[in-house]
Amino acid sequence: MKILEKIKNQLYDKDALEVLKLISKKFGNKAVFSTSLSIEDQVITHMLASLNSKIKIFTLDTGRLPNETYNLIERTIERYNIPIKIYFPNPRLVERMVNRDGINLFYRSIENRKKCCHVRKIQPLKRALRNKKVWITGLRKEQSITRQNMELVEYDPEFRIIKVNPLINWTEKEVWDYIKKYNIPYNSLYDKNYTSIGCEPCTRATLPGEDIRAGRWWWEHPETKECGLHIKH
């Protein structure tokens, strides 16, 4: 894919802010940024706001998020005075799944958990990415073993879109240093030893020495800890 290689060549030696600036200039509102309100995503939101970028920001409300995440959505919108479009799952699909498989079906099997993620995350994401050319994320290699082979610029065959990961080589320390430097709002659950935050019933605090994503789907093995947004399962 010629355009993919061209973008890779243009961005390979650029820092995160320059990456976002170039993507915004080249693709405008045909590029979108998906935020889960993680510390990484808050860094990117801050950068986009500082650039007065045309890149649109969206988030996925699964219906099972912690209240702390909802509070942060409001604080972020107020801080930067920029819209964050919220996508919800299809209520009929959620209703069918819950009535057939149970309200907390995800605890019973990996298959059930992935089914829940598909209905609550994957389907809404497909709508959010429709007719877009570039998808920006806050992924970092350091986050988990499933993400160590990811690159700054990739093609996502599942969603048929170019994916750009501006913070892919950042360390957790670099992220926190940036958060503190610019006094960026972050999820208060991080102060309670949460290191990766998703849906409330599928997220717990981590213990000292545990992997960053140990609190996500903690009943599963590390190799399965993806919902399908970024790693096909």
JOQUI-V839972 format. One record per helix or strand of 3 or more residues. SS is the DSSP state (hx for helix, st for strand). FROM is the first residue (numbers start at 1). TO is the last residue. If there is no record, write none. Layout:
ss:SS from:FROM to:TO
ss:SS from:FROM to:TO
//
This chain:
ss:hx from:2 to:11
ss:hx from:16 to:30
ss:st from:31 to:34
ss:hx from:39 to:51
ss:st from:56 to:61
ss:hx from:67 to:80
ss:st from:85 to:88
ss:hx from:91 to:101
ss:hx from:105 to:107
ss:hx from:110 to:129
ss:st from:134 to:137
ss:hx from:141 to:143
ss:hx from:145 to:147
ss:st from:153 to:156
ss:st from:161 to:165
ss:hx from:172 to:181
ss:hx from:188 to:192
ss:hx from:200 to:202
ss:hx from:222 to:224
//
